[in-house]
Amino acid sequence: MASAGGEQPIIIKKKKVAGHGHHGGAWKVAYADFVTAMMAFFLLLWLLGSTSKEDRQQVQAYFRDPAGSIAGQGGGLDAPGMGNTGPGGANQGMINWDNPLTQPQTSQDPIAQSGAEAATPEKPPEPETQGKPDLDKASDAEVAREQAEREQKSLDSLQEDLKKELSRDDSAFVKLRDQILIDQTALGLRIQIVDKANRPMFESGSKELEIYAEEVLYRLATILNKVVNKLSVNGHTDSVPYGPGSDYTNWELSADRANSARRALLDGEYPEQKILTVQGMGPSVPRLLEKPEDPSNRRIVILVLKKEIEDALKGNSLVTRTQEEIINDENAAAPPPGAQTPEAPPP
C-alpha cells in the first residue's frame, strides 16, 4: 500500500541462523588418550611376543607378591623367602637381581655411579703366548729356561702314562710288573727292567730276549714315541765272569743285550732316528753295590734323554738348536690328527 506521498515502504527481512552452541576441546583429550592406550596395547603385545614363557611367569610372580623379593633383614640373600615363588617371596629370575631395591647396583659406567668407586672389570684370561718369552728377543738363558720347563712337563706326563699302563691288569707290563722301575734322574726319565732269578729277561749267557720281555718293549715303544726326546738304551750285567780264557765277556754280553732291546723297540715301530745311543755297561754300574752278583744287577735301562744331555752327547750347544725346534717340540712328538696308535707286532 502506497503512502500518502506516493512512496512505497521498504521492508528489510533479517534471517536468524540458529547456532548449535560451542562444544569445547574435550573430544581431543579423549582421542589422545585412546591413541596412547592403543600404542601401549600394541607395545605390550610386542613385548609379550618377544619374551619366553619362563620370563612371563617370573613377571607374573613378581606382581603377585612384590614384597617377597624386597622384605627381610637388610635385604640381600638373607631375606625370607628369597628365590621362592608364591607366599613368602617372588621368583628372582628376571626381576630380583640380588634385591635391587635394597642393595646398590654397580654400574658399568663410572660416571653413572655418582662418585662411587668404579667396579674393577674382571681381568680377561691371558692368551697362551702371554707370559712366555719372545724368542726373537730372548737371551740364551731365557730360551734354555723355556725349553727346560716345556721338557719337564712332557717328561712328567710321560711318567704318568707309564705308571697308568703299569697299573692296568690287561697290560703287557703285568708280566714283569714288579721288575719295572720308573723314575727321573739328572739325565732324564729312566725305565729299568731288571732280572729276577726265577724270571729273567734273557737266558743265562744269552742275548735273546724272552717272549714276555719282548712284549714289554713293544708296548714301551708306543708310549715312548709320544715325546720328541731321544733314547739311550743301556745293558747291564752282574759281576759273575765268564770262564778263564773266554774272549766273550760281560761287556760284549751287555752290549748285545742292549742291541736286542733296541731291535725290539724298532719292531714295536719306534723310529730308529730317535735312538741316540746303545751301550754295554757290563758289570761297571751295579744296581746293588753291596751285592754285585745279585740277579737284579742284570737289567736293561732305557733313558729318555733331556735335550741338554742329547746336545752334550752330540757335541752341540743350546744355541745350535733353532727357536722353532724348541717351541714345536710338542707338535713334533704328537701324532697327526686321525692317526691310529700302532699295535705291537706278535712275538
Secondary structure, 3 states (H helix, E strand, C coil): CCCCCCCCCCCCCCCCCCCCCCCCCHHHHHHHHHHHHHHHHHHHHHHHHHCCHHHHHHHHHHHHCHHHHCCCCCCHHHCCCCCCCCCCCCCCCCCCCCCCCCCCCCCCCHHHHCCCCCCCCCCCCCCCCCCCCCCCCCCHHHHHHHHHHHHHHHHHHHHHHHHHHHHCCCCHHHHHHHHEEEEECCCEEEEEEECECCECCECCCCCCECHHHHHHHHHHHHHHCCCCCCEEEEEECCCCCCCCCCCCCHHHHHHHHHHHHHHHHHHCCCCHHHEEEEEECCCCCCCCCCCCCCHHHCEEEEEEECHHHHHHHHCCCHHHCCHHHHHCHHHHHCCCCCCCCCCCCCC
